[in-house]
Amino acid sequence: MSNSFDSPHVMILAETETGERLGEQLSSPNRKISLFTKSYDLLYQIAELHSALIIVDAHSVDVSPRLLCMRIQALITEPLPAMLVLADSESSVELPVETASGSFDCLPSDCGADILKIKVSFLLRLQRQQQLFQSSLQELDRLNRQHHQLLDATADGILGLDQQGVICFSNSAAGGLLGCESKQLLGVAYAALLTPQWSREGVVQQPVDAMVNTEVTKLIGEEVEFYRHDGQSFPVACRPGEVAGDSEVASVVLFEDISARKRSEATLKRRAEQDPLTGLANRAAFGDFLVGALARATRSSKEVGLLYLDLDHFKPVNDRYGHQVGDEILVAVAKRLLASVRGGDLVARIGGDEFVIVLDDVAGEHGCAAVAQTIETVLNQAYPVGNRQIYCRSSVGIARFPADGQDQQSLIQSADKAMYREKMRQRREAGARLEQVA
């Protein structure tokens, strides 16, 4: 394109004598000139020569300027060359009326060389400006398409917001993540995406005042819940930012669906807090829960019960029947314990056959004793393993906050000692029964 600007090509359609004279008058080191005496010769080469200007002598050619313009338009696309017609008067020239015609002008056939040169220079400059303008439009269009392709290619949703926080741009990913076509988001207030009603209330939503400067800014680095077109919520991470300059888009919001990440985090958290065999809370989760329960009880002047238990004679069962049978019994114990407490209480396995139960907001000593009695009853029942009936009785120690301990450590120690005392009591009673039988 730059070569055609620097060295424009001029085609002259005239009889030989007139054409040579015009060529001499317009000759220039930076200008290429071709002479044609027949219109079909000009038309045959016009697409290849990329002419900027065609000079037509109306007296000596075999075609009217209007018909020549039509034929040129049929052969080449934009940019069309300019045309200068030399005639006795403008009234004798049938002017082209198509808007797609290039620059068109007329001069008297007997105009002087100076006027001709000035007119030709003017038309070439005009043609160059039009070509530059057309080239700029094409480049802008190319860049615009490229930007849209890049925006649509990204996996992140991108929303452009106006000054009122209303969506005025949406890429394809945003529509896909929100379960609709991207054009359906246009005119929707950004804040509406945080509610399940936005898709049912219609496309156009009432804007939120100062949304760009308040709500969007508050979402920087935060995770929020968006609602899809079907009303289902999903977690997203937002990265908003302002747009500088005079633009309809005052702010942009990039967002991504973090559902998979949330599921992964939940799985990792569950593994970190869960006993892998029984599915109960592990020692770490038990400690965190107990700290929270004691803090709540302190604020509300309520009691917390802690039951500490293990299985009597579990090691001999493991040694006799194998660890697989022992694991089956531990899983059965966990199920029985969960069935014996309220939904807000915590059951945890903190070691081999050792379990703890946190009774949050318990009804004093009587409430703890009632739960302990229920647990002893269900755990003292036989465990069917295969065709065997295996018994593993339990000893339960009870401690209450604040009566038996003012903090986590002292409460656990009290419950552990109470379990040991209960175990000794059961052994003494069992020994007394044996003596009576003997």
Secondary structure as GFF3:
##gff-version 3
##sequence-region A 1 438
A	DSSP	alpha_helix	2	6	.	.	.	ID=ss1
A	DSSP	beta_strand	9	13	.	.	.	ID=ss2
A	DSSP	alpha_helix	16	26	.	.	.	ID=ss3
A	DSSP	beta_strand	32	36	.	.	.	ID=ss4
A	DSSP	alpha_helix	39	49	.	.	.	ID=ss5
A	DSSP	beta_strand	53	57	.	.	.	ID=ss6
A	DSSP	alpha_helix	65	75	.	.	.	ID=ss7
A	DSSP	beta_strand	82	87	.	.	.	ID=ss8
A	DSSP	three_ten_helix	90	92	.	.	.	ID=ss9
A	DSSP	beta_strand	104	108	.	.	.	ID=ss10
A	DSSP	alpha_helix	113	153	.	.	.	ID=ss11
A	DSSP	beta_strand	157	161	.	.	.	ID=ss12
A	DSSP	beta_strand	167	170	.	.	.	ID=ss13
A	DSSP	alpha_helix	172	177	.	.	.	ID=ss14
A	DSSP	three_ten_helix	182	185	.	.	.	ID=ss15
A	DSSP	three_ten_helix	190	194	.	.	.	ID=ss16
A	DSSP	alpha_helix	215	218	.	.	.	ID=ss17
A	DSSP	beta_strand	223	227	.	.	.	ID=ss18
A	DSSP	beta_strand	233	242	.	.	.	ID=ss19
A	DSSP	beta_strand	251	257	.	.	.	ID=ss20
A	DSSP	alpha_helix	259	273	.	.	.	ID=ss21
A	DSSP	alpha_helix	283	300	.	.	.	ID=ss22
A	DSSP	beta_strand	304	311	.	.	.	ID=ss23
A	DSSP	alpha_helix	314	321	.	.	.	ID=ss24
A	DSSP	alpha_helix	323	339	.	.	.	ID=ss25
A	DSSP	beta_strand	346	351	.	.	.	ID=ss26
A	DSSP	beta_strand	354	360	.	.	.	ID=ss27
A	DSSP	alpha_helix	364	379	.	.	.	ID=ss28
A	DSSP	beta_strand	383	385	.	.	.	ID=ss29
A	DSSP	beta_strand	388	390	.	.	.	ID=ss30
A	DSSP	beta_strand	394	401	.	.	.	ID=ss31
A	DSSP	alpha_helix	408	437	.	.	.	ID=ss32
###
